[in-house]
């Protein structure tokens, strides 16, 4: 079949007569020798990660209605955040949570350490004040 045959004009079979994204067609030659139109479906983009925007592996590329009709097992991957976040995003979330917990622990330890230092300083200051007070008391009592 030559290209000239495919270029021949064909009629849309439905009422929508403009060449838009939702009205894609394919010209096909029937066994009877006629050129007819086959309507193409839109190719779904597929699910993407909410954090990174990367495509999610292991999920079918379907439109929203068809995707919703699937069973829950086919809509998700078997791990936390399976159907909505990529593995890389989940990994970064876990690491971030761990590091935040570590940071909290370090802050707690630092405050405890600071309080101990302050307590020791107060004791030293109190000792110095009390010893100098006794010295003054002794000195004034003996001079009189």
Secondary structure, 3 states (H helix, E strand, C coil): CCHHHHHCCCCCCCCCCCCCCCCCEEEEECCCCCEEEEECCCCCCCCECCCCCCECCCCCCCCHHHHHHCCHHHHCCCCCCCCCCCHHHHHHHHHHHHHHHHHHHHHHHHHHHHHHHHHHHHHHHHHHHHHHHHHHHHHHHHHC
